[in-house]
Amino acid sequence: MFSGRENQLRVAAPRVDAQVSIAIDGILDEDAWQQAAVLTGFSQYSPVDGRPAENATEVLVFYSPTTIYFGIRAHAAPGTVHATLANRDRIDADDSIQIFLNPFNDGRQALVFAVNPFGIQADGALVEGSGKRGGALFSAVASGREETDLTPDYVYQSKGRLTDYGYEIEIAIPFKTLRFPGGPTQSWALNVARRVQSAGLEDTWTPARLGQSSFLSQSGTLDGLTDLRRGLVLDLNPFATAKSDGTPAGSAWRYDTSRPEVGANLRWGVTPNLTMNGTINPDFSQVEADAGQFTFDPRNAIFFPEKRPFFLDGAELFNAPNNLIYTRRIVAPEAAVKLTGKAAGTDLAILSAVDDRGISPAGHYPLFNIVRLQHDLPRASKVGLVYTDRIEGHDSNRVVAGDARLLFKSIYNVQLQAGGSRTVVDGVSVAAPIWQAIFNRDGRHFGFRYQTNGIHEDFQAASGFISRNGIIVTNLTHRATWFGSKDAALQSWTTSVLMNGVWQYRRRVDGEPWLEKKLHFNNTATLAGGWQVSGSALFESFAFDRSLYRDYALQGPGQTILPFTGTPHIRNDDYVVSLETPQFARFSGSVLYIWGHDENFFEWSPASIVFATYVADWRPSDQLRLSAQYQLQSYDRRSDGSTVGIRRIPRLKAEYQLSRPIFLRVIGEYDARRQDTLRDDTRTGLPILIRDPATGLYAPATAFERNRLRVDALFSYQPTPGTVLFAGYTSILAEPEGLRFGSVRRTNDGFFLKISYLFRL
């Protein structure tokens, strides 16, 4: 046995050569399991680290020439195990086992294979340094590991069952699914985490600590792995899609049924550590529309994650600071090819794609080339390089940037980036810089984060995602955390103070004053059982941003057009409370509520605001899930209390898991938006005009109301990633008055069908 609490972290996993035959049925009764190495001695990781685990867990591991096997025996009190028959990646409310596996043992990233007690899978990649942490908005985020990106899907087998002592799971991960070094003898990094939802706890096999800059560097190892055989890695994934879009035609309804589209993806394991992917006429349809989101500042673009299958294999290797690589910029490629892997201590990711000519106004085929290199340094540090280009006829955009993440003394890390873009349009070339510096201390009780980054207003990343350019932003955050005793109601409390300053890039260089100043006091308490409560007080000052209102003017006497100068400074004071319930067996929920005084971006004047998000998830049975969400964003003028803008987005999702590969889903999302006629509030009171950039003409910003209801229905059969049958229907409806449902009319709809099959040769 290998006890994590006794630091027995170097595991000699046995190799079973003799025609091993394991039925992945959730019953650990084959003879091979008697030979397996046994991992025991788990420790609590969250919410308080360092304690012995309250529930015993045994992880069995061995390997054959082609597959690595894990068996789990998880002990729990009767009636406390949470398990449902769910769709893939939807096991966040269940108890689960997570296997963090890194064949390259570099302490920087790992593949994650998670399974609930019924064997339902959730999988993805954990990339350290990505900055993606959980928690409610404005919560005081404590130290701990970053979130797993669950968008990739891997081919492996798993099955589980409830037992009289808890639950039992079998997992088989074929080497065809993994990349690994080509040497005859290997050492792979391994850690195993267990979530116990009834108590709100998470345990890990290794005694991992929250106050460390790297979670993955605290892994154990599987040593002495020999003669691993992938065989021929050649996955062929042909697919066919068909759709029929409906629009009203007078009193009738007309459907435009296009010809079915046929294409294929190919995945080839060039070597054990290098994989090539190619696609022709790819299907990039999404079976679930992006959920509606609010933005607190219209200058910041909204980020939507990549969901399209071709881009997800090896996506963790394209991760880059400031999102300089964002594959959703490739809208509808005719063909694409990529090479991903690791060689000589360097992560390699190369992607080329030819986009549809319909994307280009000039009718050209946009060509994308993306390269991401990351080289390992000692102590889980790394240096990286990004190169991207987008070429469209004689126009082009190229970005080059270098970056580094340096870890030292286990709790400190420095992240640096510097680069630039060169954009050519109509023969005119413009170059501009981007840079970033971050200094982190991830101590258990005390930490800080000092960050500054600048993005020139002329910097463009046609293959990346820049939320807002033309600014320099500096954040200084200090955080303190206290931990309670084992039986205390308060398990941990984190308080943080954030100071934020924003300057316009060019004016900051010329010594101009601040554009924005913010002082945030954030507090988060984790209570026994998994409850989490947060509260914040926000004090801010915003200066008038001329660039945002360059198309604004005022309607003066006699149809004269006057300049819009705006309120010079707006001072805000906002307050935030949030509550997250534990993951109960049948229910979980959260509330986020923000109120106070903030800027009215519609008219650039002070406003009383309310932002709220309410979420409830109900699981009335092991197969049925109901998820409800309601978002509210409201601005009232402080001058007279009238509403200048309000937006409401209720969303309801119902999922029924008929069997493990088959589920039905219906989503309804209503987006109700209303805006008043705009005026120069608190100053002249004159009507606001907005210029059309295309014509140069001004028009009054009159009141409007837009209400849209989207309904999506989906039948899904997905026995393994790549083998799917999707049949869906989408309907878009509208009505003149929001959320009345009295005169709803259908504006367009559509049916779609997708069939694909994964041939694993």
Secondary structure, 3 states (H helix, E strand, C coil): CEECCCCCCEEECCECCCCCCCCCCCCCCCHHHHHCEEEECCEEEECCCCCECCCCEEEEEEECCCEEEEEEEEECCCCCCCCCCCCCCCCCCCCEEEEEEECCCCCCEEEEEEECCCCCEEEEEEECCCCCCCCCCCCCCCCCCCCCECCCCCCCEEEEEEECCEEEEEEEEEHHHCCCCCCCEEEEEEEEEEEECCCCEEEECCCCCCCCCCCHHHCEEEEEEECCCCCCCEEEEEEEEEEEEEEEECCEEEEEECCCEEEEEEEEEEECCEEEEEEECCCCCCCCCCCCCCCCCCCCCCCCCCCCHHHHCCHHHHCCHHHCCCHHHCCCEEEEEEEEEEECCEEEEEEEEEECHHHCCCCCCCEEEEEEEEEEECCCEEEEEEEEEEEECCEEEEEEEEEEEEEECCCEEEEEEEEEEEEEECCEEEEEEEEEEEEEEECCCEEEEEEEEEECCCCCCCCCCCCCCCEEEEEEEEEEEEECCCCCCEEEEEEEEEEEEEEEHHHHHCCCCCCEEEEEEEEEEEECCCCEEEEEEEEEEEECCCCCCCCEEEECHHHCEEECCCCCEEEEEEEEEEEECCCCCCEEEEEEEEEEEEEECCCCEEEEEEEEEEEEEECCCCCEEEEEEEEEEEEEECCCCCEEEEEEEEEEEEEEECCCCEEEEEEEEEEEEEECCCECCCCCCCEEEEECCCCCCEEECCCEEEEEEEEEEEEEEEEECCEEEEEEEEEEEECCCCCCCCCCEEEEEEEEEEEECCEEC
